[in-house]
Amino acid sequence: MVCRGVFLEFEGIPEELDVYNPTAPFTNNNGMYLAARVEPRKSETDSKVRFFRKSGTTWKLDENTPIFSLQDPFLSRIGNQTIFGGVELFYRNNELNWRTLFYKGDSIYNLEKFFEGPEGMKDIRLTSLPNKRIGIFTRHQGKIGRRGNIGYTDCQSLNKIPCLNLEDTPLLEDLFDDESWKGANEVYILEANTLGILSHEAHMDPSGAKHYSATCFKFDYLKRRVHNLKVIATRSDFPDCAAKRSPGLDDIIFPGGMIIQGKHAELYVGLSDTKAGRIRVPNPFI
């Protein structure tokens, strides 16, 4: 049974700024940290990613950590490298566009950019594989991906990723859908050929309001088959709060990461584009 979710509490951020879309907690220099998106309530283009250190029951801004002009951070480990990234907004011919940026280093204090994803592509995620290769999840829109569908490919090493054309990544046919959009958020190695994927699925109703769910599935990366797609949390599992725009963003839950603990998992999410939350759920991969 899914327990009732709670909001995360943050220290060191002015009241006029919202903190949301966090990563799962991670260790850095003997401390427990998470990264989150910070921005004014009435802006979506003045976003920063900041790092917070756990302090009792709250998360305190670490002023000594780097600041990134990004949205929706993510973080993982590949070998001895910390892989960090987020979505960068920019203007091209006076039109707002976006791309996913990737950084690597031995800690969050020493991150250097090593890759830019294609223009217009969010939700790119990297993972090490048991066969020593690097797995790459992509998210495609437009003629090929419709509203947003997940693709997958792999390569020999991190250094080879900038040489790839990720726009040509094959889609996961088991997940293809014309009406909704999906994206990978975090990847877990389960078995020799099987990955666990934390993801999101969303659709827009006739009024233009968006509706998101936090989802998971298993993926056999050798056979390219998806198994056990399931919803693990929805916005209604958390208390109400003001949305960035209402009613359009009331029903938003954006999964950032998950700490798996035996038969259960702690899921960290963004809510209504204004809050960050945590909820205990059954381990979705059992």
C-alpha positions in Angstrom: 0.0 0.0 0.0 1.3 3.5 -0.9 1.7 5.7 2.2 0.7 9.3 2.3 3.4 11.6 0.9 5.0 14.5 2.6 6.6 17.8 1.5 10.3 18.3 1.8 11.4 21.3 3.9 14.3 23.6 2.7 16.4 26.2 4.4 18.4 29.0 3.0 16.1 30.0 0.1 14.1 33.2 0.0 10.3 32.8 0.5 9.5 34.1 -2.9 11.3 31.2 -4.6 9.9 27.7 -5.0 12.0 24.6 -4.7 10.8 21.5 -6.6 11.7 18.6 -9.0 14.4 17.2 -6.7 16.8 14.4 -7.3 17.0 11.5 -4.9 19.4 12.0 -2.0 23.1 11.1 -2.7 26.3 11.1 -0.6 29.0 13.6 -1.3 32.0 14.3 0.9 30.5 12.4 3.8 27.3 14.4 3.6 23.8 13.6 2.3 22.7 15.9 -0.5 20.0 16.4 -3.1 19.8 18.8 -6.1 16.5 20.7 -6.9 15.1 23.3 -9.2 14.7 26.8 -7.7 12.8 29.6 -9.4 10.3 32.4 -8.8 6.6 31.4 -8.9 5.8 33.5 -11.9 8.9 32.5 -14.0 9.9 29.4 -15.9 13.0 30.9 -17.6 14.8 32.1 -14.5 15.6 28.6 -13.1 18.7 27.6 -11.1 19.7 24.2 -9.8 21.0 24.3 -6.2 22.4 21.7 -3.9 21.0 21.1 -0.4 22.6 19.2 2.4 20.5 17.2 4.9 20.3 18.8 8.2 18.1 16.9 10.7 14.7 16.7 9.1 15.3 19.6 6.6 17.5 20.3 3.6 19.8 23.2 4.0 21.2 25.2 1.0 25.0 24.6 0.7 26.4 28.0 -0.4 29.7 26.4 -1.3 28.3 24.2 -4.0 28.1 25.3 -7.7 25.0 26.9 -9.2 23.7 25.8 -12.6 21.3 27.7 -14.8 19.3 24.5 -15.5 16.0 22.9 -14.8 15.0 19.5 -13.6 18.3 18.1 -12.3 19.4 14.4 -12.3 22.4 12.6 -11.0 23.9 9.2 -11.2 27.2 7.3 -10.8 29.1 5.7 -13.7 32.3 4.1 -12.7 34.1 6.6 -10.4 32.4 9.5 -12.0 29.4 11.6 -10.8 27.2 12.2 -13.8 25.0 15.4 -13.3 22.7 17.1 -15.7 19.6 19.2 -16.3 17.7 21.0 -19.0 19.0 24.3 -20.4 16.7 26.9 -21.9 17.9 29.1 -24.7 16.6 31.2 -27.5 17.0 30.4 -31.2 15.7 32.9 -33.7 13.7 34.5 -30.9 12.0 31.3 -30.0 12.5 29.5 -26.7 14.1 26.1 -27.0 15.8 23.6 -24.7 18.4 20.9 -24.5 19.9 18.5 -21.9 23.4 19.2 -20.6 25.7 16.7 -19.0 28.5 17.2 -16.6 31.0 14.7 -15.0 33.5 14.8 -12.2 34.7 13.1 -9.0 32.2 15.1 -6.9 29.6 17.9 -7.3 32.4 20.4 -6.6 34.3 19.4 -9.7 31.8 19.0 -12.5 32.8 19.8 -16.1 30.4 19.7 -19.1 31.1 16.9 -21.5 28.0 16.6 -23.7 25.0 18.6 -25.0 21.9 16.7 -26.1 20.0 17.5 -29.3 18.0 20.7 -29.3 14.4 20.1 -28.2 15.2 16.9 -26.3 14.6 16.4 -22.6 14.7 13.3 -20.4 18.0 11.9 -21.6 19.5 9.5 -19.0 22.7 7.5 -18.9 23.5 4.3 -17.1 26.4 1.8 -16.8 25.5 -1.7 -18.0 26.6 -5.1 -16.7 28.3 -5.7 -20.0 30.5 -2.6 -19.4 28.8 -0.5 -22.1 26.8 2.7 -21.5 23.0 2.7 -21.9 21.3 5.8 -23.1 17.6 6.6 -22.8 16.2 9.4 -25.0 12.9 11.2 -25.4 11.6 12.0 -28.9 8.8 14.4 -30.0 7.4 15.5 -33.3 7.1 13.4 -36.4 8.9 10.4 -34.9 8.1 10.6 -31.2 4.6 12.3 -31.4 4.0 14.0 -28.0 6.9 12.2 -26.4 8.2 8.6 -26.6 11.2 6.9 -25.1 14.1 5.6 -27.1 17.2 3.5 -26.2 20.6 2.9 -27.5 24.1 2.1 -26.1 27.7 2.9 -26.7 31.2 1.8 -25.7 32.0 4.5 -23.2 31.1 8.0 -21.9 33.7 9.5 -24.3 31.8 8.1 -27.3 28.5 9.7 -26.4 29.3 13.1 -28.0 29.8 11.2 -31.3 26.3 9.8 -31.4 23.3 11.2 -33.2 20.7 10.7 -30.5 17.9 11.9 -32.7 18.3 8.6 -34.6 17.8 6.5 -31.4 15.3 3.7 -32.0 12.0 4.0 -30.0 10.8 1.5 -27.5 7.9 0.0 -29.5 6.3 -1.6 -26.4 5.7 1.9 -24.9 4.8 3.9 -28.1 1.7 6.0 -27.7 0.3 8.8 -29.9 -1.7 10.5 -27.1 0.4 10.6 -24.0 4.1 11.5 -23.4 6.6 9.7 -21.4 10.2 10.0 -20.2 12.8 8.2 -18.3 13.9 9.8 -15.0 16.3 7.3 -13.3 17.8 3.9 -14.1 18.6 1.0 -11.9 20.6 -2.2 -12.7 18.4 -5.2 -11.6 19.8 -8.3 -13.2 22.3 -9.2 -15.9 20.1 -8.1 -18.8 17.4 -6.1 -17.0 17.2 -2.5 -16.0 14.6 -0.9 -13.8 13.3 2.5 -15.1 11.7 5.2 -13.0 9.7 7.3 -15.4 6.7 9.6 -15.9 3.6 9.5 -18.1 1.4 12.4 -18.9 -1.5 13.6 -21.0 -3.4 16.8 -21.5 -7.2 17.0 -21.1 -9.5 19.0 -23.4 -9.2 22.1 -21.2 -5.4 22.1 -21.6 -4.7 20.9 -18.0 -1.8 18.5 -17.7 -2.0 15.2 -15.7 1.2 13.3 -14.7 1.8 10.0 -13.1 5.0 8.5 -11.6 5.6 5.2 -13.3 8.2 2.3 -13.4 9.0 -0.5 -15.8 11.5 -3.2 -16.4 13.6 -3.2 -19.5 15.5 -6.1 -21.1 18.1 -4.0 -22.9 19.4 -6.9 -25.0 15.9 -7.9 -26.3 14.6 -4.3 -26.2 11.4 -5.5 -24.4 9.5 -3.6 -21.7 7.8 -5.5 -18.8 5.7 -4.6 -15.8 4.8 -1.0 -16.6 3.0 0.4 -13.6 1.9 3.6 -11.9 3.6 3.9 -8.5 2.4 7.4 -7.4 0.1 10.2 -8.4 -0.4 13.8 -7.3 -3.4 12.7 -5.1 -1.0 10.8 -2.9 0.3 14.1 -1.5 -1.3 17.0 0.3 -2.7 19.9 -1.7 -0.6 23.0 -2.4 -0.7 26.0 -4.7 0.4 25.3 -8.3 2.5 27.4 -10.5 -0.5 27.8 -12.7 -3.9 26.6 -11.8 -5.7 24.5 -12.9 -3.2 23.7 -15.7 -0.5 22.4 -13.4 -2.5 21.2 -10.3 -2.1 17.5 -11.2 1.7 17.4 -11.7 4.0 14.8 -10.1 7.5 14.6 -11.6 9.7 11.8 -10.3 13.3 12.8 -9.7 14.8 9.7 -8.1 14.2 6.8 -5.8 16.1 5.1 -3.0 15.3 1.3 -3.0 15.3 -0.3 0.4 14.4 -4.0 0.2 10.7 -4.4 -0.2 10.1 -0.6 -0.3 11.4 2.5 -1.9 11.6 6.2 -1.0 10.4 8.2 -4.0 11.4 11.9 -4.4 9.2 14.0 -6.7 8.2 17.5 -7.8 4.6 18.5 -7.2 2.5 21.1 -9.1 5.8 22.9 -10.1 6.1 24.5 -6.7 6.9 21.8 -4.1 9.2 18.8 -3.5 7.9 15.7 -1.9 8.8 12.2 -0.6 6.7 9.1 -0.4 7.3 5.5 0.6 6.1 3.0 -2.0 6.4 -0.8 -2.5 9.6 -1.7 -4.4 8.2 -1.5 -7.9 10.6 -4.0 -9.4 9.8 -6.9 -7.1 
